[in-house]
Amino acid sequence: MHYNLVWFIRKCHIYIYLSNYQIKLQIYLP
């Protein structure tokens, strides 16, 4: 259970990080 929770948090963290990176690319690139 605890392992699944940690994996879920890491997965969400990576997803948020990639989303923020995409947003930055859209802002800085035309």
BAMARSE-832412 format. One record per residue (C-alpha): z, x, y. Coordinates in steps of 0.1 Angstrom, whole numbers, always signed. Layout:
<nodes>
     Z     X     Y
     Z     X     Y
...
</nodes>
This chain:
<nodes>
     Z     X     Y
    +0    +0    +0
   +10   +27   +25
   -21   +47   +15
   -44   +18   +22
   -27   +13   +55
   -33   +49   +65
   -69   +47   +54
   -74   +15   +73
   -60   +31  +105
   -82   +62  +101
  -112   +41   +95
  -105   +21  +127
   -98   +52  +146
  -132   +67  +136
  -150   +34  +144
  -134   +33  +179
  -142   +70  +185
  -179   +64  +176
  -180   +33  +197
  -167   +52  +227
  -191   +80  +221
  -220   +55  +221
  -208   +39  +253
  -207   +74  +270
  -242   +81  +258
  -254   +48  +273
  -237   +56  +306
  -249   +92  +309
  -284   +88  +295
  -310   +66  +311
</nodes>
